């Protein structure tokens, strides 16, 4: 081969190598991960690649905000002002402490919901879209059934503990596939840092709660969750070479949830694990970065360089 042609082709080879290096995942046993329930599915087809206790009813904490955000996105009218009510702020622990009487566009709050996992934002959006929290819960349950998530029951839009609220890993995978396919939600879930501008003009930088997405190039987002009863939960998605998978882990621990999710995504995508994967990716980056989704980064003024977002400010968060 002509040495000049080879020089131009080598970076292209390294661009595709990470996604094909280990061959089919079927030849590799899935990693041993912690969690009461685990499901990995193909994002495009819904094919189940791995499952453990997929239909066990469990509290799923803030991961159910994927359903909340899906309904808000599907209702549209994202420029509509949402006026914050006193009852929206009567919730803990993760809130943006929005002042009653102030207003924000529905789509702007949707960004804050998925990045920061703010419980007051979930209540405000649910009340705004459903007319009341009970009305929105009815919408959640109807939409869940329509998606095939028939072993779930939702009572509030934020996932905070309440009697008779539960889902399963299999149902959350169904809900996650619908959220993943939604053109409004997908770019929001890739936001790592969101400068959130309050009504009084001050800006607070929010950090995405999803550590797996922040630290792994192949992870394309989705949603964290934690309560004492639900324990640590995470719905995550990953992409490599056009292949996309979704991983649901419920009832795990703080020290394992993010690393286990990354390991499961690697397995589902056919990427190498551990030191082998890190060494290979380090080599690939030296030759030309592996194929990965574009993520906009905010500049010093809090503006993002992507046209995906209806406003220029973004948000961040801790597991909730």
Secondary structure as the mmCIF struct_conf table of DSSP 4:
data_model
#
loop_
_struct_conf.conf_type_id
_struct_conf.id
_struct_conf.beg_label_comp_id
_struct_conf.beg_label_asym_id
_struct_conf.beg_label_seq_id
_struct_conf.end_label_comp_id
_struct_conf.end_label_asym_id
_struct_conf.end_label_seq_id
HELX_RH_AL_P HELX_RH_AL_P1 UNK A 3 UNK A 20
TURN_TY1_P TURN_TY1_P1 UNK A 21 UNK A 22
HELX_RH_3T_P HELX_RH_3T_P1 UNK A 25 UNK A 27
BEND BEND1 UNK A 28 UNK A 28
HELX_LH_PP_P HELX_LH_PP_P1 UNK A 29 UNK A 31
BEND BEND2 UNK A 36 UNK A 36
STRN STRN1 UNK A 37 UNK A 42
TURN_TY1_P TURN_TY1_P2 UNK A 43 UNK A 45
STRN STRN2 UNK A 48 UNK A 52
BEND BEND3 UNK A 53 UNK A 53
TURN_TY1_P TURN_TY1_P3 UNK A 54 UNK A 55
STRN STRN3 UNK A 58 UNK A 58
HELX_RH_3T_P HELX_RH_3T_P2 UNK A 61 UNK A 64
HELX_RH_AL_P HELX_RH_AL_P2 UNK A 65 UNK A 75
TURN_TY1_P TURN_TY1_P4 UNK A 78 UNK A 79
BEND BEND4 UNK A 80 UNK A 80
STRN STRN4 UNK A 81 UNK A 83
HELX_RH_3T_P HELX_RH_3T_P3 UNK A 86 UNK A 89
BEND BEND5 UNK A 90 UNK A 90
BEND BEND6 UNK A 93 UNK A 94
HELX_LH_PP_P HELX_LH_PP_P2 UNK A 98 UNK A 99
TURN_TY1_P TURN_TY1_P5 UNK A 100 UNK A 101
STRN STRN5 UNK A 103 UNK A 105
HELX_RH_AL_P HELX_RH_AL_P3 UNK A 106 UNK A 116
HELX_RH_AL_P HELX_RH_AL_P4 UNK A 119 UNK A 130
BEND BEND7 UNK A 131 UNK A 132
HELX_RH_AL_P HELX_RH_AL_P5 UNK A 133 UNK A 146
TURN_TY1_P TURN_TY1_P6 UNK A 147 UNK A 148
TURN_TY1_P TURN_TY1_P7 UNK A 150 UNK A 151
STRN STRN6 UNK A 153 UNK A 153
BEND BEND8 UNK A 156 UNK A 158
TURN_TY1_P TURN_TY1_P8 UNK A 163 UNK A 164
STRN STRN7 UNK A 166 UNK A 167
HELX_RH_AL_P HELX_RH_AL_P6 UNK A 169 UNK A 180
TURN_TY1_P TURN_TY1_P9 UNK A 181 UNK A 181
TURN_TY1_P TURN_TY1_P10 UNK A 183 UNK A 184
HELX_RH_AL_P HELX_RH_AL_P7 UNK A 185 UNK A 189
TURN_TY1_P TURN_TY1_P11 UNK A 190 UNK A 190
BEND BEND9 UNK A 192 UNK A 192
STRN STRN8 UNK A 193 UNK A 197
HELX_LH_PP_P HELX_LH_PP_P3 UNK A 198 UNK A 198
TURN_TY1_P TURN_TY1_P12 UNK A 199 UNK A 200
BEND BEND10 UNK A 201 UNK A 201
STRN STRN9 UNK A 203 UNK A 207
BEND BEND11 UNK A 209 UNK A 209
HELX_RH_AL_P HELX_RH_AL_P8 UNK A 211 UNK A 215
TURN_TY1_P TURN_TY1_P13 UNK A 217 UNK A 218
STRN STRN10 UNK A 219 UNK A 227
TURN_TY1_P TURN_TY1_P14 UNK A 228 UNK A 230
STRN STRN11 UNK A 231 UNK A 240
TURN_TY1_P TURN_TY1_P15 UNK A 241 UNK A 242
STRN STRN12 UNK A 243 UNK A 252
TURN_TY1_P TURN_TY1_P16 UNK A 254 UNK A 256
HELX_RH_AL_P HELX_RH_AL_P9 UNK A 257 UNK A 269
TURN_TY1_P TURN_TY1_P17 UNK A 270 UNK A 270
HELX_LH_PP_P HELX_LH_PP_P4 UNK A 271 UNK A 273
HELX_RH_AL_P HELX_RH_AL_P10 UNK A 274 UNK A 287
BEND BEND12 UNK A 288 UNK A 288
HELX_LH_PP_P HELX_LH_PP_P5 UNK A 289 UNK A 291
STRN STRN13 UNK A 298 UNK A 298
TURN_TY1_P TURN_TY1_P18 UNK A 300 UNK A 301
BEND BEND13 UNK A 302 UNK A 302
STRN STRN14 UNK A 304 UNK A 304
BEND BEND14 UNK A 305 UNK A 305
TURN_TY1_P TURN_TY1_P19 UNK A 307 UNK A 308
BEND BEND15 UNK A 309 UNK A 312
#
